[in-house]
Amino acid sequence: MSKKRFAPKLAVKKGDTVIVIAGDYKGIKGEVKELQAHKERAIVEGVNLRKKHTKPTNDNPGGINEINTPIHISNLMVVDPKSGDGTRIGRKEVDGKSVRYSKKSGELI
């Protein structure tokens, strides 16, 4: 894969509540904790969990920890603030600023 010059404009942002629409975690809602725009991936709380084995150190007792791993944003959909279901995102200009809105209900996000 060639390196992209600019990060794409994504529908999902950090802090959004999203629902997984495809894969093993389909139907689960969670909050976006981190966004990797160049890879088009997001880390969602409680989704795509993996076990990581860590060695004990002076600071860390070690053991087997569950961590959230990135999921592709094409498998995510922003949750509509009104209905609680997934919705597509539109952009419009309000007071000279570009804002996101829900295509389903028209509510600003």
C-alpha positions as CSV (number, residue, x, y, z in Angstrom):
1,M,0.0,0.0,0.0
2,S,1.4,3.4,-1.0
3,K,1.6,6.1,1.7
4,K,-1.2,8.6,1.5
5,R,-0.4,12.3,1.5
6,F,-3.3,13.5,3.5
7,A,-5.6,11.8,6.0
8,P,-9.1,11.2,4.6
9,K,-12.1,13.0,6.0
10,L,-13.9,10.3,8.0
11,A,-17.5,10.1,9.3
12,V,-16.3,8.7,12.7
13,K,-14.5,10.9,15.2
14,K,-12.9,10.3,18.6
15,G,-15.5,10.2,21.3
16,D,-18.4,9.2,19.0
17,T,-20.7,6.3,20.0
18,V,-20.7,3.8,17.2
19,I,-22.3,0.4,16.4
20,V,-20.5,-2.4,14.7
21,I,-22.3,-3.4,11.5
22,A,-20.2,-6.3,10.3
23,G,-17.9,-9.0,11.8
24,D,-17.7,-11.0,15.0
25,Y,-18.8,-8.0,17.1
26,K,-21.8,-7.1,15.0
27,G,-24.5,-5.2,16.9
28,I,-22.2,-4.0,19.8
29,K,-22.1,-0.3,20.6
30,G,-19.0,1.4,22.0
31,E,-17.2,4.7,22.2
32,V,-14.3,5.5,19.8
33,K,-11.2,5.8,22.0
34,E,-8.6,6.4,19.2
35,L,-8.6,7.0,15.5
36,Q,-5.9,6.0,13.0
37,A,-7.0,8.0,10.0
38,H,-4.2,7.0,7.6
39,K,-5.0,3.3,8.2
40,E,-8.7,4.0,8.2
41,R,-9.1,2.2,11.5
42,A,-10.5,3.0,15.0
43,I,-10.1,1.5,18.4
44,V,-13.6,1.1,20.0
45,E,-14.1,0.3,23.6
46,G,-15.2,-3.4,24.1
47,V,-14.8,-4.3,20.5
48,N,-12.2,-6.5,18.8
49,L,-10.6,-7.7,22.1
50,R,-7.4,-9.7,22.1
51,K,-5.4,-11.2,24.9
52,K,-1.8,-9.8,25.4
53,H,0.7,-11.7,27.5
54,T,3.0,-9.4,29.3
55,K,6.2,-10.2,31.2
56,P,6.4,-9.0,34.9
57,T,8.5,-5.9,35.6
58,N,9.1,-3.8,38.6
59,D,6.1,-1.6,37.7
60,N,3.8,-4.2,36.2
61,P,2.9,-7.6,37.7
62,G,2.5,-9.1,34.2
63,G,-0.1,-11.7,33.2
64,I,-2.7,-12.0,30.5
65,N,-4.5,-8.7,29.7
66,E,-7.3,-8.0,27.3
67,I,-6.7,-5.1,24.9
68,N,-8.8,-3.4,22.3
69,T,-7.3,-3.7,18.8
70,P,-8.2,-1.5,15.8
71,I,-11.3,-2.3,13.6
72,H,-11.8,-0.9,10.1
73,I,-14.1,2.1,10.0
74,S,-16.2,0.5,7.1
75,N,-17.5,-1.9,9.8
76,L,-18.6,1.0,12.0
77,M,-21.7,3.3,11.9
78,V,-22.3,6.4,14.1
79,V,-25.3,6.0,16.4
80,D,-28.1,8.5,15.9
81,P,-28.7,10.7,19.0
82,K,-32.5,10.5,18.6
83,S,-33.3,6.8,17.8
84,G,-30.2,5.0,19.1
85,D,-29.7,3.2,15.7
86,G,-26.9,3.5,13.2
87,T,-27.0,6.4,10.8
88,R,-25.1,7.8,7.9
89,I,-23.4,11.1,8.4
90,G,-23.9,14.3,6.3
91,R,-22.1,17.6,6.4
92,K,-23.6,21.1,6.1
93,E,-22.6,24.6,6.9
94,V,-24.2,26.3,10.0
95,D,-23.0,29.8,11.0
96,G,-20.0,29.5,8.6
97,K,-18.8,26.2,10.2
98,S,-19.0,22.8,8.7
99,V,-21.0,20.5,11.0
100,R,-22.0,16.8,10.9
101,Y,-25.6,15.8,11.0
102,S,-27.5,12.5,11.1
103,K,-29.1,11.6,7.7
104,K,-31.8,9.6,9.6
105,S,-33.1,12.2,11.9
106,G,-31.5,15.5,10.8
107,E,-30.0,16.0,14.3
108,L,-26.6,17.7,14.6
109,I,-23.9,15.4,16.0
